[in-house]
Amino acid sequence: MREYQLGEVVLEREFETTDSDGNIGLVKLLIGKAYRDTEPPFPWCSPFQIIGVGDEKVRGVWGFDSIQALTDSLPVIKAYLRVFAKDQQKTITWLGMDDLGLPDVKRHNDQT
């Protein structure tokens, strides 16, 4: 299994979780500077770490360039946040909103 390195943090966001008893927790998303790798077919990786919910492992999303790696990572991160919160029976919000301010995964036939 590949090991990812977060490296220099270039973006971060804080979210709130609430459990069934009303206890509020803090979740932090850290996104590291995209880096080049020699492993084909995607030479760029956008690393990220979610702290406060889930296993807190550093993960990465790959792309043909650093922009693709970053933009493709955002819906993946949103999915991880939702799954981790659900697994721990919590709701997760950003600025009081349920959508977390991150894009959804696009289907290949989406034109927008």
N, C-alpha and C positions, 0 to 999 in steps of 0.2 A: 504494500500500500504506500502511495506517495505521501511524503511529508511536506507540508507547506510551511513557509516562513512568512510571518506577518510583516516583518521589516518596519520601515518607517510608516507610521500612521498618517494618512493624508486626509481622511474623511472620518467623521464619527457622528453618531446620532444616539440620543437616549429615548427609550420607550418606557412606558409603565405597564406593569402587570397587576392584575387584581385576581385574588383567589376567591373561592366560594364564601369565605368568611369575611371578605371585604379588605383583607390585608393587601397593601400596595407594595410592590417591589419595583426596582429599577433594573432595566436591561440596557446594556450599552452595545452598540454596533461599532466595530472598528474596521475600517477598510485600509489596507496597506497600499503602498505605491506599487503599481503594476511592474512586473519584472519579466525579462526575457528568459527563455529556457530553450534548451537544445532539442527537446523531445517533440517530434512531429505528431500530428499535423498542425497544431496550434502553438505558435511560438511565444505567446504572451499569456501571463497569468495575473489575475486580479485576486489577491488574497484577502480574506476577511475572517473576523472572529466575532462571535456573539457571546457576551459575558452577562451572566445573571439568569439565564434559562438555557436548558440543554446541556450538552457535554463540554462546551467552551473550547472545542477543538478549532484550530486554524484550518480553514478550507480554502479552496480556490476555484475560480471559473476561468476557462481558457478562451482565447480568441485569436484571430489573425493579426490583430494589433492591440495596443493597450486600450484604445477607446472601446473596441468591441468587447474585450474582456471585462471592462468595467460595466458597460451598459447591460451586458448579458448577465452580470452577477446580481444586479439589483432585484429582478423578479425571483431569482433563486434564493437570495437572502430573505425576501418577503415570505417565501414558502417555508424556509427553515424556521423563521420566527413563529409562524402560525402553527407548524407541527410541534415545535418544542413547547409552546404555550399550551396547546391542546393536550399533549402528553402529560403535562404537569397540572392539568385542569385549571388553567388560568386564562383570563382574557388579556389581550395585549392591545395597547393604544399608543398613538403619538399625538400630542397636543389635543388629547381628548377625542381623536378621530380613530375609527376602526380601520381605515384603509392604509395606515402607517406611512403614507406619503411616498410609497415605493410603487413602481409599475408592476402590473400583472404579467405573467408569462403570455407572450403572444403566440398564437397558433400560426403555423406557416402560411395559411391562406388569408391571414389578416392583411389588409392593404393600408392600414393607418398606423 
